[in-house]
């Protein structure tokens, strides 16, 4: 970041996003809040005043210019408003001028009615919010819903004003000379316009109803899909922005400690080197033109206090937004923040560490930032967990962008189809009312419509089913992992949602990673389990054991598995609760044993789920061998393949052999006093192999080797590369 780089704030596609720490990037991230002086307060007041004055001037010009143009013919022909009997009896130019006066007076009144309706549509949300603040504050949040209805209110107000003034100035105007002593059949244009405005009034009413339905669908859709994810994504983004500013304050950009990370963060592709292409900014820099300074100069007009990220390419918001878009640069951002916050000698990040950096006056902010990054609620964050948290935050943010784009596309498509349907119905009414020849071929048209309904009925049903499924049922969003159960297949299929439409949905299979397109009409008949929305997921394992297994051995097995879940190296992967029960007895020779354990997170991250599942299965196999638990057939009768051999031996030899087998079996049990040295070495090798099988592949990263030895703890996390932080002293001002 540049030395005088402006800070973030402003709003993005997620809505109004406040500044991460409420201060300029040049200020220390741990500064004590200082009250604004009179000059700052006056500048802020002047900015807000200019904002509303410019808004008022803009709309005043837009509304006044057409109104003045329409008023010119009114002032020119005002003398012909009332005519004498001679002008009424004889057709002359004064009748034409009078007609021009009343027509333009009608247009002027219609335009003013539309402007008033627009003003009501603009002011009504804020009036509602002001009144609700004193009547019922719980309803104040609905002012945004009324704000969306500005356009429908303007349309219905304009049509009502136009129809009412036409009836007043034209239809029921006794002073109109051209309509004197004429019937409706002789004065055709007035009834034609009157009927047209009546049809338009009816259509405007249906248009308002259609917009209300679309608004309800939009609110219901976004409430079901993006509310929770957007809130968490905003919290994570604000936390990364504030922590990155604090990190660059402690270790400015370009310092040797984070030279490699800064290069990767600055590149949108996550490359470990600078970009090879030559940008225009380099040529401008050779001419002495600072493109960042020029862009920020224009950005200052958007916010007088410097809290907007618009036209500020060096702001922390822009840097974090670019970094989380790529997994490599996101991991580099996580490493920079973690290692600059964690004191030297520690291998975990805590809320206290963040509070030490931000200062004693921002302990609440530090706790909120830590909570946004601590996904497992463990109370501390290791480097590998920090990397996965930031990488997943970037993936979720990208999925939210794609989901919002798809949802807006679906809702807009449904909106346009609804408006087109209403327009078609109104055109049909107008044609039936004004075209007499249509009545003569009415039977033919009815026969054609019936035949067309059979031809397109299936398509219409396909479309309506997709609309109900996507807009109302809404079982998933883009990026969600779902389990699809169909009636034809008793086994579920694990899928990731790639794209959604009103007619179909594109999935990506988890097993073979191929794309699969399924019609929404078919999905409406299937059972869909949304894994992403489910929180922590449970996994169960069923096995058949020998019916002669003692309850003491089952207790040993439960104790071993609980100790595995509660181990310090595994508490980040699993919850400590374990369920184990005998669920059935089969053929009086086998027991069905079911073991249920809970992952710390859900199954949305497939590599993490597979690694944790593999790790627990290895521990389960090791516990079954250690107790030991026998299989239902009681073990082999002979050698491999279960052949049976008959060997002649004396009674003494048989007794000695049985005693030896009993001693070996007792020594192999979990409650044996001391295992043989060879068994202890074999157990150590098995432990290493089990740890290797349950290891998680790291986040994609390249570049220089780690600065210190990797963390040796058994975990499904990433190979961190750095086990301790770099911060040497607390950085806060007393």
N, C-alpha and C positions, 0 to 999 in steps of 0.2 A: 504494500500500500504506500502511496506517496505521503510525503510528510504532511502536506496540507490537504490531504484528500478529504472531501466532504463525507458526511456520514449518511446513514440510512434512515428510513422511516417510511412515510407514504403508504400507499396501498398497492396491492397486486391483485391477481385474478381471484385470490381467496377473500378479498374484502379489504377493509381498512386495516392495515398492519401498523401498529405503533412502533416507535423507535425502540431498539433493543434495550438501551439504557438511558434514553432520554437526554443525551448530551452530545456535544460535538465530538468528532473523532480526535481532534487535537487535545481535548481535555483528558486528564487521567481517568482510567476506568474506575478508580476508587474515590473520586472527588466527593466531598460532602456537598449536598445540594445548597446552592447559594441563591437567595431570593433575587428576582429580577429588579433592576434599578428602573428609574422613571423613563430613561431613554429606551430601554428594551420594551417596557410596557407600551410606550407610545408607538414604537415601531410595529409591534404586534397588532395594536388597535388600528393603526393606519393600514396594515396589510389586509385585515379582515374587512375594514370599511371599503377599501378599493375593490376587494373581491365582489362584494354585494353591489357596489355602484356600477362596476363593469357589467355584471350580470343584468342589472336593471336597464342599463343603456342598450345592451344588445337586444333584449326582447322589446324594448320600447321602439327601437328603430325597425325591427322586423314587423311589429304590429302597426306602427304609425305610417310607414310608407305606403302599403296597400290601402289603408284607410284614407289617406290624403288623396291618392289617385282616384278612388271611388267618389270622393266628395267633390271633385272638380265639376263633373256634369250636374251634380245636385245644385251647386251655387250658380251655374250658368243658366239652368232652366227653372230656377226658383220662382221667377215671375209668372210662369205658366202653371203654377200649382192649382189655382182655381180659375175656371173659364166661365164666361157668360153664356147666355142661351144661344147667341148667334154662333159661337164657336162649337157648341155642342151639336147644334142642328146641322151645320155645314162642316164637312170634312176639310180641314186645312192643316197647315203645318203646326199650329198651336196644339192640336191634339197629339201630334207626334212628339212635340217637346214635353207635353205633360206626361205622356207615357214614359219617355226617357227619364223624367224626374222621378216618377214612382218606382220604375224598375231599378234605378241606381240607388234610390233610398232603400229599397228592399235588399239589394246587395250589400249596401253599407251596414244596415241593421244585422244582416246575416253574419258579416265579417266581425262586427263588434260583439255579437253573441258568441261566436267561436272564440274570440279573444277572452271574453269574460269566463267562458267555460274552461279555457286553458289556465286562466288565473286561478279559478276554483280548484282545478286539478292539481296545480302546483302548491296552493296554500292549504288544501284540505289535510294532507298528511301531517303537516306541522301543527295545524290547529288541533287535530286529533291527539297528537302526542302531548301538546300542552294541556289539554283538558284531561286526558287520561292520567297525567302525572298527579293530578289532584283528586280525581274521581276514583280510579283504580289503576295503580301503577303497574299491575301485572299485565294489563292490556296495552301498555305504551309501546311494546315491541312490535305491534301490528301496524305501526305507521308506515313501515317499509312496504307492506302489502298494498296499502292505499296509494302509495307513491307509484307503484307499477301500473295502477289503473288510470294514470294521467291521460294517456292517449285515448282509451275508450270514453272517458268522461268528456274529453274535448270533442270527439266525433259525435256523441249523442247530443251534447250541448249545441254544436253547430247545426245539426240536422233539425233539432227542435226549434231553434231560433229561426232558421230559414223557413220552416213550414209555418210557424206562427206569424211571422212578418209577411209572408206571401198571402196568407189568408186575410191579414189586416189591410195591407196596402193594395192588393190586386183583386182578390176574389170578392171581398165584402166592402170594397171602396165605392161609395156612391158618387164620389167626385170624379171618377175615371171617365173621361169623355168618350173614349173609343168603345167602351162597353155599354154606353147608354142605349136603351131600347134594343139590345141584342140578346138573343138566347145563347145557350151553351153550344148549340150546334153551329151557330154562326161565328162565335168566338172560340175557335178550336184550341189556340195555344194556351189559354189560361186553364181550362180543365185538364189539358195534357200535362202541364207543369204541376198542377195540383195533385193529380194522380201519381205522378212520378215522385213527388215529395212524400206522399203518403207511403208509397212502397219503400222509399229510402228510409223513412222513419221506422217502418217495421223492420227493415234490414239492420238498421243501427241498433235497435233493441236486441235482435238476435246476436249481433256482433258483440255487444256488451256481455250478454250471457255466455257466449263462446269464450270470451277473454277471461271471464270469471272461472270457467271450467278449466281453462289452460293454466290459470294462476294457481288453482287448487292442485292440479296435477304437478306443477312445478314445485310447489311447497312440499307436497307429499313425497315427491321423488327425491329431492335434495335432503329432506329430513331423514329418509330411510337410508340414504347412501353416504353422503359426504359430511354430515355434521360432525361426527366423532373424529373421523380421519382428518378433516381440515383443522379442527381445533388442536389436535395433537401435533399436526404438521406445523401449524403456526407457532406453537410453543417451542417445538424443537428448532425451528428456524430462528426465532428470537434468541434462544439460548446459544446457538452456534454463532450468531452475529455478535452478541455481547462478549462471548468467550474468545472469539477471534480478535476482537479489538483489544481485549486485555492481553492476549498472547503477543500481538504485535507491539503493544506498549512495553512488555517485559523484554521481548526479543524482536527488534524491528525487522522488517522484511530485508532479506539479504544477509543476515548474520550467518556465520559458519555453522552454527548448531542446526539450523533448519534451511540450509541452502537448497538441498535436494527437494524437500517438501514444498518450499516456496515456488520452485520451478514447476512442479506438478500441479500445485494449486492454481498457478497463473495460466496454465494451458488447459483449454476446455477439453482436450482429448486425453488428459492425464499422462502425457508423455514426460519422460525424465529429462528431456533436453528442450532447449528453446525452439520455437517454431522456425522451420526452414524458409517458409514463404516470406516474401518482403511485403510488408503492409504499407498502406499509404501514409500512415502516421510516421513511419521512418523518414520518408521523403520530406514530410512537413517539418519534422524535427531538424533535418539538415538545413532547412530554411529559417530556423528559429521560431517556428510556430508550434506551440504546445497545444495539441488537440484536446487533451484532457482538460486543460485550463479553459479553453474556449467552450467546450461542452458544459463544464460546470458553471461558466458565466451565464449561459442561458438557463441552466437549472436553478440559479438563484432567483429567477423571476417566479418560479413555481412555489417557492416557500421562502419567506423572508427570514425565518429562523433557522434555515439550513437543515430541516428535518425530513426533506423529501429525497428519495433515491432516484427520482426521474432526472435524466440527463446528468448522472453522476457515475461514470463507469468505474471509478476507483473507490466507490463506497463499499463498506463491508457487506451490505446486502447483495450488491452485484457480485462480489467475489465469492461469497458463500453460495449464492444461487448457481454460479457457473461451476463451482467445485463439486457440489453434491450431484450434479448431472452426470458425472462419470464415476464409476466405482473406484478407479485408481486415485483420482484427485480427491474423492471423498475420504478414502483411507488416509491419504497424506494430510488432509485437513484435520482428521481425528488425531493423528499422531502428533501434529504440531500443538494442538490444544492440550492434549493429555500430558505430553512431556513438559510443556511450559507451566502447567498448573501443579503437577505432582512434585513434592519436594524430593531432593536427592536422597536416595536410600529407601524410598517407599515404592511399592509396586501396585498401589491402588489409588484411585482418585475418590475423594470424599467431598461432601458439601462444605466441610470446614476448610479444605484446601481452596475451594473457589471463593469462600468468604474472606480468606486471608489475602487473596489477590485483589478482589473487588473492594475490600475495605469494610470497616465495622458498620458503616451506615447502609450497607446493601446486603445484609444477611438474608433478608426475605427474598431478594432477587436471586441470591446465590442458591438458596434452597429450591426455588422454583426452577432454575436452570438445571440443577442436578436431578430433580425429579423428572424433568422432561427427557433426560438422557438415560436415566436408570430404568431400563425397561423391565428388569426382573425384580425390582424393589429389594435389592440386596443390601443397600446401604453403602456400597463402594463399587467402583468401576475399574476393571483392569483394562489394559491397552487393547487386548483383542476384542473385548466387549465394546469398547468405545469405537473401534473401527467398524464392527458390525452394526452398531447403532446408527452411525452416520451414513454408512452405505445403504442401510435399509430406509433411512429417512429420505435419501435421494430417490430410491425406487418408489416409495410411497408417494412422494411429491410428483414424480413423473406419472404415476398411475392416476393421481387425482386430476392432473391436467388432461390426460387422455379421457378419463371418465367424464369430466365436465364438458369436454368437446363433444363426446358422443351423446351425452344427455341433452345438451343444447340442440344438437342436430336432430335427435329424435323428437324432442318437444316442438321444435320449429317446423319439422316436417308434418307432425300431427296438426299443428296450428294452421299451416298453409292449406292442408287438405280440408280442415274444418271450414276455413274461410271460403275455399273453392266450392265446397258443398253448399254452403249458404248462398253464395252468389249464383250457383246453378239453379237452386230452388227459386230464388227471386226472379231470375231471367225467365224461367218456365212460367211463373205466375204472370209476369208482364206480357209474355207472348200469348198466353191463353186469354188474357183480358183485352189485348189490343190487336191481335191478329185474328180476324174472324175465320179465315180459311183453316186454321188449326182445328176448329171445332168440327169441320167437315171430315177431316181425316183422323178423328179422335180414336175410332176403332182400330185403325191401322197402327197408330202410335201405341196403343195399349198392347196389341199383339206383339209389336216389336220390343216393347219394354219387358214383357213376360219372357220372351225368348232370350233377351239379353241377360236377364236375371239368372236364368239357368246356365248361361255360358260363363258369366263372371261371378256367380255365387260362391264358388270355391275360393276364388282369389280374394273376394271381399271378406269371407270368413277367415282366411289366412291372415289378412291384414288386421282385422279387428282382434283376432286372438293374440297376434303379436303386440298390438297396442296395449291390451289389458295386461299381458304378461310382463312387458317391459316397464310400462308407466305406473301400473298399480300393484301388481304382485312384487316386482322388482326384487328377485331373490339374490342378486349378485351385482357387483360392480366390476369394472375393468381392473385386472390385477388380482382379483380374489381367487383363492383356491377352493374348489367345490368338489363334492362327491356326487356323481350322477348315478341314480338307480332307475333303471328302466324295467318295464314289465317283462321284456323278453329275456333279460339277463339277470340272474340272481346276484351276480357280483357287481360291485360298484366300480366306476371308472373315475380315477383322479384326474382333474382337469384344472387348467388355469384359464381365466377369461382373458381373451385378447381383444376382441372387438364386439360391440353390440349394435344392433339395428332393430328397426321395427319389425322386420321379417325374419331375421336369422341372428345367430350368435356364433362367433368364431372362437373355438377353444384350442388349447395346446395340451396334449396329453402329457402326463408326468412320466409314464413308463417308457415311451419311445420318442417323445418330444416332437410328435407330428401334429400338424394343424387339423382340426376337425370342425366342420361347419354343420350346424344343426338348426333346423327350422324351429322358431319359437312356438309354433303350433304343436310340435312334438314334445318340446320341453315342458309345455304346460301340463302334460300327462305324466311326467316323471317326478320322482322324488329327488329334491336337490338339498344337499347338506352343505351349508356355507361354512368352511373351516376358518376362513379369515375372520369372520365376525364372531366366532365362538369363544375367543379367549384361550385360556389354557386347556389343552386337550389331553384326554386320558387314553392310554393304550393298554390292551389286555392280551395276555398270553395264556392259552389253554394247553394242557398236556395230560397224557395218560400215564399213571404210575401204578406200581404194584399194590394190590389191596392189602398185602401184609406189611406195608410201610407203617411204622409206629408213629403215634402222634408226637412223640418226642423228636423224631427226625423232622417232622413238619414244623415243629417249633424252632429247631435249629435252622431250617431253611428260611423261615420268616425272619429270624434274627439276623442272618447273613445279609438278606436283601435290604432290610431296614438300615443296617450299618452301612451298606453301600450307598443308599440314598442320602443318608445324613453325613457322609464323609465330606470334609472340607473341599475336596477337589470335585465333588459332584453336586453340591448344593446349588450351584449356579445353573445346572441343567435340569434338575428334577425337584419337585416338591417332596417334602419328607414323608408324606402320607403314603401308605402301602396297604392294599387290600388283597387278601389271599383267602380262598375258601374252596371247599370241596362242593362242587355243584352237582355231581351226579355219580352214580355207581353203575358200571356197565358189566353185564354178564357175570356178576359176582366174582370177578377176578381182576378188575381194574377200577381205579378211581380217576375221575376227571377233576383235575386241579386247575384253578383259574387264578392268575396273578394279575393285578391291575395296578399300574403306576401312572403318575401324572407328570407330563413335561412342564418345564417352567414357562414355555411359550407354546403357541399353537403350531399346527403343521403347515402354515403358509410358506415357511422357508424349508423347502424340500431337502437341501443338503444338510441343514442343521437337524431336521427331524430324522433323517436316515442315520446320521452319525450318533445321535442320542439313542435311537432304537438299537443300533448295533452295539453300542456300549453297554446298555442294560442286558441285552441278550447274552453277551459274553460273560457278564457278571452272573447271570442266571445259570448258564452252563457250568461255570466254575463252582457255584454254590451247590448244584446238583451232584457234581463229582465229589465235592468235599464232604457232604453229609455222610454217606452217599444216598441217593434215591434210586431204587431199582425200577426197571421197566416192568410192564405187566406180566411178561412170560417168565420172569424170575431169573433171567440170565441164560447164557448158552449152556447146552447140554455137553458139548464137546468143544471142538475148535471152531474156526470160522466156517460159516455155512451150517453150523449146528450138526455136524456128524456125531455119532455116538460110538465110543470105543469101549470094549470090555477087556480089562487087564486083570490077570490072575495075580493076587498078592496075598500074603499072610495077614492074619488079623492084626498083628503088631504093626506091620507096615501101613495098613489101612488107618489104624488109630493115629499113628504118627503123622500121616498125610493130612488127616482131618484136623488134627491139632495145629499143624502148620498153616493150613488155610484159614482156620479161625483166628490165629494170631495175626496173619497178614490183614484180614478183614478188620479186626479190631484196631490195628495200627493205622489203617486208612481212614477211620472214622474221624469226625470233627471233634469229638470229645476225647480223642486219644491223648495220653499224657505228653509224649514227645515224639514227633515224627522222625524218621531216619534222616541223616544228612543228605542223602541222595534225593529224597522226596522234597526237602526244603529247597535245594537248588533247582529242582524241576518246577516247584511252585513259583520261584522267583522268575524263571524264564517264562512261565505261563502268564505271570502278571505283566511282564514287559510286552508280550505279544498281545495281550488283551488291551493294553493301553494304546498300542499301535493300531489295532483294528477300530477302536472307538475314536480315533483322531479325526478332526474336521479339516478339510482342505482349506488353506488360507485364502484370504481375500487377494484378488489379482494385484500383484505388486512386483515391481522390478527395481533396478537401480543398485545402489551400493549395498554391500553386506551390512548386517546389523552392527551397531557400535558395541554391543555387549552380548554376553551369552544369552540364548533364549531361555524363556521361563520353562522350568522343568516340571511344572505341575501337570498332573493328569487332567486334561479338560478337553471338551469338544470344541473349544475356541480356536482362534487363529494363533499360529506361531508369532508371538508378539514382536520378537526381535529386540526390543528394549524392555527390560524388566523394571527399571526405575525411572523416575523423572529427572529433570535437570535443574529445577528451581532450588536455589540454595538458601534464600532468606525470604521471610514473609514480606510481601510488597503492599503495604498500605500505610497511609499517613495517619498519625495519631491526632 
